[in-house]
Amino acid sequence: MEKRDVNISFYKAGNGGISNRITLPKKWVEKIGITPENRAVEIVLDEENNSIVIKKK
């Protein structure tokens, strides 16, 4: 298992709302088979463990 510390970016949208993004290491995305053509993922909020899990569909 690899670990990296990253920051979440916050953006103010034109309608006044705020959205956020996180950048994933390219190597990790490639390792699980995500490509520009096959980029569907499932994200799961695990409140019990205070974590977000990303899985390739």
Rosetta silent file (secondary structure, phi, psi, omega in degrees, C-alpha in Angstrom):
SEQUENCE: MEKRDVNISFYKAGNGGISNRITLPKKWVEKIGITPENRAVEIVLDEENNSIVIKKK
SCORE:     score description
SCORE:     0.000 S_00000001
   1 L     0.000  135.560  176.773    0.000    0.000    0.000 S_00000001
   2 L  -105.163  152.354  179.317    1.268    3.471   -0.888 S_00000001
   3 L  -134.490  138.704  174.694    0.419    6.652    0.987 S_00000001
   4 L  -140.018  144.594  173.342    0.637   10.298   -0.075 S_00000001
   5 L   -95.576  126.270  179.671   -0.419   13.505    1.594 S_00000001
   6 L  -133.767  165.199  176.047   -2.314   15.809   -0.774 S_00000001
   7 L  -106.747  150.539  174.043   -4.468   18.918   -0.485 S_00000001
   8 L   -94.902  131.712  179.014   -8.044   19.313   -1.635 S_00000001
   9 E   -90.418  138.510  177.334   -8.626   22.332   -3.897 S_00000001
  10 E  -114.275  133.631 -177.896  -11.708   24.482   -3.351 S_00000001
  11 E  -125.225  138.709  175.456  -13.211   26.501   -6.212 S_00000001
  12 E   -91.679  121.863 -179.213  -15.883   29.169   -6.153 S_00000001
  13 L   -79.677  165.666 -179.454  -18.395   28.539   -8.931 S_00000001
  14 L   -61.382  -28.458 -179.201  -20.071   31.281  -10.945 S_00000001
  15 L   -88.096    7.102  177.400  -23.334   30.841   -9.041 S_00000001
  16 L    94.514   -9.757  178.313  -21.595   31.422   -5.685 S_00000001
  17 L   -77.701  164.685  178.887  -21.381   27.762   -4.668 S_00000001
  18 E  -117.080  132.386  174.731  -18.142   26.072   -3.714 S_00000001
  19 E  -122.227  167.250 -178.908  -16.906   22.829   -5.227 S_00000001
  20 E  -138.005  161.167 -179.936  -13.756   20.854   -4.543 S_00000001
  21 E  -144.822  154.584  174.220  -11.326   18.557   -6.325 S_00000001
  22 L  -131.943  137.986  179.193   -8.514   16.248   -5.430 S_00000001
  23 L   -95.450  127.064  178.760   -5.686   15.258   -7.744 S_00000001
  24 L   -96.765  142.459  176.783   -4.795   11.566   -7.773 S_00000001
  25 L   -58.838  132.233 -177.443   -1.284   10.409   -8.643 S_00000001
  26 H   -56.415  -39.938 -179.188   -1.215    9.343  -12.314 S_00000001
  27 H   -59.227  -41.056 -179.763    0.664    6.158  -11.439 S_00000001
  28 H   -66.532  -43.682 -179.708   -2.138    5.065   -9.089 S_00000001
  29 H   -61.950  -42.754  178.450   -4.851    5.765  -11.661 S_00000001
  30 H   -64.898  -39.348 -177.731   -2.955    3.757  -14.274 S_00000001
  31 H   -62.022  -31.543  179.990   -2.394    0.854  -11.852 S_00000001
  32 L   -97.660    8.204  170.824   -6.129    0.310  -11.372 S_00000001
  33 L    85.006   21.364  177.426   -6.863    0.603  -15.094 S_00000001
  34 L   -86.524  129.047  179.882   -8.512    4.000  -15.349 S_00000001
  35 L  -130.697  167.810  176.299   -8.030    5.592  -18.781 S_00000001
  36 L   -59.057  -29.157  179.569   -9.561    8.599  -20.572 S_00000001
  37 L   -84.496  -26.843 -176.884  -11.801    6.123  -22.429 S_00000001
  38 L  -128.383   78.777 -170.741  -12.663    4.014  -19.343 S_00000001
  39 L  -116.010   11.314 -179.843  -12.903    6.466  -16.464 S_00000001
  40 L   -70.999  130.343  177.461  -16.031    5.414  -14.557 S_00000001
  41 E  -134.321  163.270  174.616  -15.423    5.041  -10.829 S_00000001
  42 E  -116.496  133.167  175.918  -17.506    4.527   -7.719 S_00000001
  43 E  -115.192  139.893 -176.422  -16.822    6.617   -4.624 S_00000001
  44 E  -127.539  127.466  174.743  -17.932    5.528   -1.170 S_00000001
  45 E   -91.110  115.104  178.384  -18.074    7.684    1.957 S_00000001
  46 E  -103.541   91.061 -176.901  -17.202    5.506    4.954 S_00000001
  47 L   -66.865  -30.358 -179.953  -18.257    7.668    7.890 S_00000001
  48 L   -63.036  -40.610 -179.536  -17.389    4.956   10.403 S_00000001
  49 L  -102.015    5.700  179.234  -13.717    4.991    9.350 S_00000001
  50 L    53.086   52.631 -177.339  -13.714    8.659    8.279 S_00000001
  51 E  -144.316  161.700  174.528  -12.534    7.797    4.761 S_00000001
  52 E  -119.294  128.500 -178.213  -13.463    8.019    1.093 S_00000001
  53 E  -111.093  133.647  178.228  -12.896    4.930   -1.061 S_00000001
  54 E  -113.390  125.595  179.741  -12.513    5.115   -4.864 S_00000001
  55 E  -127.378  140.043  175.012  -13.158    1.937   -6.893 S_00000001
  56 E   -71.557  138.245  177.799  -12.990    1.359  -10.635 S_00000001
  57 L   -84.968    0.000    0.000  -16.348    0.253  -12.077 S_00000001
